[in-house]
Amino acid sequence: MKMKELTPTFDVPYYYSCYIPILHDKLKSMGSISYLSLIANEELYSIPSYRVDTTTSAPSVARYTQLLEYNQTFRMEKNVYSDFGNGLQFIKECLNRQEVFIALGSTFFLPYSNDYLNPKFIKSHIDIHTDKYVTDHYLAINKLTEDSVFVQDPVPNKYMGEISLEEFHSFWKGGRGIPELVQAKGIERISSYSSINMIIETKINLENIRDIFLRTLQKISSEYIRGLVMRKNNKIYYFGKTAALELKENINTDFHKQRNMFPLYLKCLFDMRWSRYFLYDLLIDMNDLFKDKFMHLASDLMDIKQSWERLYKIAHIKLLKKDSNLSDLESFNLIMMDVITRESVLHENILFLLQHNYSLQS
């Protein structure tokens, strides 16, 4: 059982999650136009987000934007099958429709992965000091025989080829198939024999692709300017420009104390850069679609990206040292406020352009 030839996506920027190129190929197999940058930004990757735990004061940067509710052009739907045989039947039905099947499982059981039966993989999830969660790995399936499965695994393994049906069975059990992980963080969200399907509200084609890009960009810039603050349980979430402002405030507060949180703040500063990378990719793709109408914005964002890199290096070199002083902090603050200000102006310019050139109200 196999689908028609589909050129798999392996040329993927290093900062993209494993599932994005696989969703990209899934959408194409469903007859839709697809862009990596559009998938990432439909998932709101370009909106900076920052979280503080009010109980421990621990900061973190991750993709908390799923808390922001938006209608999406396409969305992911998780399916869980009763057993391996039942799941194989759904794979066959999917391949009969000439669509990529997306299976979720654990790299611990993939023979080409560095994690394959690696004790360090287990230890990294159960160590008492670990902050690592058990997560699903995405695998694209496009051929199934009686004793093997043809898979593509672009990130991080860049692998395309066959694995045995037995190896795939182990992979598809996921983290639930590793007894040592029974108490690991995140295991409660793992289901054996699960898959991801794509629900397309509107199939993306040449007639609507430009409008979808415009509305996605509008969504990103509107949320950046809004700077929403959300409280949920014992966590406070900061979005858009407020994320960077709050991180700056926290760094300043901790600088005058014991600085025990400083390594965490620097990690947040490092991770916060990625949202700008995803927005840049979106603007570059839009510039191609709109015949250079977005090049000036992409150029401004490139400068902002470079400023974020410089900001992180300065913080790492100057603020982390034991003899850092107020002069070092003031230098850092000046650069960070400058980049936040320029970023706000960029998003205001984006919204102005969308309103006046494309009649999109923010």
N, C-alpha and C positions, 0 to 999 in steps of 0.2 A: 504494500500500500504506500503510494508516494504522491506528492503533488507535482505540478509542473515546475520546470526550472525557474528559480527566482534567485537573482544575484544577491547573496547575503551581504549585510552591511558590517564591514570590519574596520573601515577607516573612521574611527570614533575618537573625539578628543578625550584625553585621559581623565577629565573631571566628570564625565558622564557616568551615571549609574548603569549597572549591568542590564537593567530591563529596558532602557530607552531604545537602543538599536534593535532589540527584539520586537518591541511594540511597533517600531518604524517598519520593520519587515512584515509584521502582522497586518498593519493597515494597508500596505501595498498589496498584499495577497488578497485583501478584501476589495480591491479595486479602487482604493482611495489614494489621492496624492498625499505624500507625507514628507515632513522635514523634521530632523532631529531637534532643531531649535524650537519648533512649534510644539512638539510633544513636551519638552522640558518646561516651556512657558505656559502651556495649558495647565501644567501641574504647579504653576506659580513659582518656579525655581528662581526667578529674577527678583522676587520680593524679599528683601533682607528680613530675617526673623531672628529673634533673640529671646531667651527664656531665663528667668531667675526663679529658683526654688526658694520660697519664702521661709521654709523650715531650716534649710541648710545654708542658704545664701549662695548655693552653687550655681554658676552661670553655664549656659550651653547655647550653641548655635547648631540648628538642624532644620529640616524642612517641616516647620510647624504650620506652614501655610495651608495645610489641609483643614485647619480650623476656620479658614475664611471660606465662606460658602459662595460658590459661583456656578452658574450653568456652564458646562463644558461642551465643546464640539464632540469630543469622544471621552469616554470614561472606562475605567477598568472594573471588571466584575469578577470576583473570585468564585470558583466552583470547587466543591469538594465531593469526591466520588467514594462510594461505599467500600470499594476494595480495588485491588490492582486490575483484575479482569474487567470490572466495570469501567475503570478509567481507560483501559486500552480500547474499549469499544468506542468511547467518545473521541479518542485520538483518530481512529479509523474514519469516523463520521466527519471529523474536521478536515482530514486530508482528502476525503472524497469531495468536499466542497472547494478543494484547491486552496485551503487556507493554512497558514502556519499555526501549529498548536504550541501553546506556551505552558510548559510544566514547571512547577515550583518544587524545589528540593534542596539537598545539602551538598556542597562541594566536597565534603568529607568522603563521599562515595564516588567521585568522578576520577577515573584512573589517570587522566591527563592533568589534573589539578595539583598544585603544591600542597593542598590540604588533604590529599588522598590518604586516608587511614593514618593521618599524622597526629600523634599524641599532643603536639603543641596546639593543634586546632581545638581539641577538647579542653586543654588546660587554660587557653585564653578565654574560655567562656565560663569556667567554674572557679578560677582563682578568686580568692576572697576580696582582692582589691580591684577586680576587673570592672570596667564600665562597658563591656562588650555585651551586646544582646544577640541572641540567636535570631537569625533572619533567613528568609528564603532566597535562594539563588534562582534566577530565571534561565530556562533552557528552551531553545526553539527546536521543535521536532518537525521534520518534513519528509521522513520516510520511516516505515515500520515493516519489518519482516518477522518471520516466525522466531528468529533467535537474535535479532539485533535492532537497534534504533539508530537512525541517522540524525545527528544533532548539530546545531551551531551554537557556539558559546563565545561571542565576540569580546566581552569584557568580564574579567580581565584576561581570559585564557587564550583568546584569538584561535579557537579550535573549531574545526569543522571536520566531522568524520563519524565513524560508527563506534558505538559502545554496545556491549552485549545486553541482551534483555535483562539478564540477572543484575548487571551493574545499574541499569536504568531503574529496575525495581527498587534497589537499595537507595539510589538517589531520590526517588519519588516518595519514599517514606519520610525523607527530610530529617530534621532534628529529632523528631519523635522516634526515629529508628536508632538513636544513639542513647543507650541507657544512662550514660554518665551525665547527660544534659537534662535529666528529669527535673532538676531544681534550678536550672540556669535561667537567667533573666531573658524574658521574651518568649520562652518556650510555650507559654499559654496561648500565643497567637499563631502557633505553627500547627498546620493540619497535614496529615499524610494524604497522598494522592489528590493534590489540589492543582488547579490550573487558573490561568487568567484569560478571560475573554474580553474583547473590545466591543463596547456598545457605541455605535456611531449615531449621534442624533441627526447629523447632516453629513452625507458623504462629501468628502473634500474633492473638488474638481476645479477645472480652470475657471469656471464662472464665479466661484465663491471664495477661492483661496486668498485673494487680496483682502477681501472684507474680513475674513477670519484672522489674518495677520493683524490688521488694523485694530480690531476689537480686542485682541489679545494684548497688544501693546498698550492700548488705552487702559485696560484692566490693571496692568503692571504699574504704570505711571500714576494712575489715580490712587492706588493703594499705597504707593511710596509717599505721595504727598499727604495722604490722610493720616498716616502714622498711627494706626490703631493700637491701643493698649487693651489687652484682654486678660481678665482674671478667671482662672479655672482651677478648682480645688486649691492646692497650696502652691500654684505656679502663676507667675505673671508673664505674659507673652507680649513682646514688642515687635511691631511690624514697620516696614518702610524706614523713613528717616529717623523715627523714634528708636529703632533698634540700635543704630550707630550712636545716637546721642546718649542713650542709657548706658551702653557699653563704655563710652568715654567717661561718663559720670562715675560708674562703678570703678573704673581704673583709677581715677583721681582719688576716690574715697579710700580705696585699699592702699594706695601709695602712702597715705599718711598713717596707716595702721601697721599691722604686722606683715602685710603683703603675702599672707599664706594662700590667698586665692590668685595670686598673680600668674602662675603658670596656666590656670584655667582661663583667665582673661586673655592671655596671649593666644591660646588655642582658639578662643572665640574670634579674636581679631584675624587670625589666619583663615578660619573657616568662613568668615563673613565675606571674604573676597570673592568667593565662587559665584554669588548671585550676579555680580557684575559681568562675569565671563558669559553666563547664560544670556544675559540681556544683549551683550555685544554680538553673540552669534545670531540672535533674533534680528538685530538691526542690519547685520551683513546680509542675511537672507532677504530681508525686506528691501534692502538697497538694490539687490539684483532684480527683484520682482517689479519694483517701482522706478527702475531706470535712474539710479543715482539720487533719488529724492531724499534718501536718509543717510548719505555719506557724511555730511557735516555732523550729524548726531553721533554716528559711529566713531568719528574722529575724536569728538569731545569725550566720548566714553572710554576710548583707548587711553587718553591722558588720565582719566579718573582711575582706570584699572592700574596704571603704572604708579599713580599716587598711593593706592592701597598697598601695593607691593612695597613701596618705599616706607610707608607708615609702619607696616609690620616689621620690617628690618630695623627701623629706628627703635621701635618698642623692644624688640628682642635684644638689641645690642646695648641700648642705653638704660632702659627702665628695669631690665632684669638683673643688672649688675648690682652688687651689694652697696657700692658707694654712689649710686645714682642720687641726684639731688633735684631741687626744685627747678633749676635751670633746664635739666633734661626733660622734666615733666612739662614745663612751659613750652619747650620746643615741640614736643609731641602734640600738645594741645593745639598749638597754632596750625600744625599741618593737618590734624584730624578735622578741625573746624573748617579749614579751607576746603578739604575734599568733600565734607558733608554739604557745605554751601554750594559748591560747584555741581554736586550731584542733584541737589534740589532744583537748581536752575535748569539743569538738563531735563529733568522730568517735567518741569513747567513748560519748557520749550517744546517738548514732545506733545503735551496736551494742547498747547496753542496751535501747533502744526496740524494735529488731528482735527481740531475744531474748525479751523479756518480753511484748510485745504481739502478735508474729507468729511466735513459736517458731522463730526462725532463729538457729542457733548460729554464732558467728564462728570 
